[in-house]
Amino acid sequence: MGSTPTALTRGDKKRIQRAAHSLKGSAEIFGASRVVAAARRIELAGKHGKVDEASEMMPELRKQVSLLQSAPAAAAQLRMP
């Protein structure tokens, strides 16, 4: 999630937008639609200067990133005999 939490702490609208945009682009490469959607909402909130709204969306983004990160391990366990 890179610098998104730091940007939120600082209230840096442009950095929020850029960080969420970068994460969104990376997630799109992997087809992680839920991460993309969460990052897009934060990106738009940053674009419109809604720092508090972006901050409120972080738990959902964290949850979706965590699920994405745990997916390979879960898939590997499914293949174990």
HELIX and SHEET records of a PDB file:
HELIX    1   1 THR A    4  ARG A   10  1                                   7    
HELIX    2   2 LYS A   13  ILE A   29  1                                  17    
HELIX    3   3 SER A   33  LYS A   47  1                                  15    
HELIX    4   4 VAL A   51  ARG A   79  1                                  29    
END                                                                             
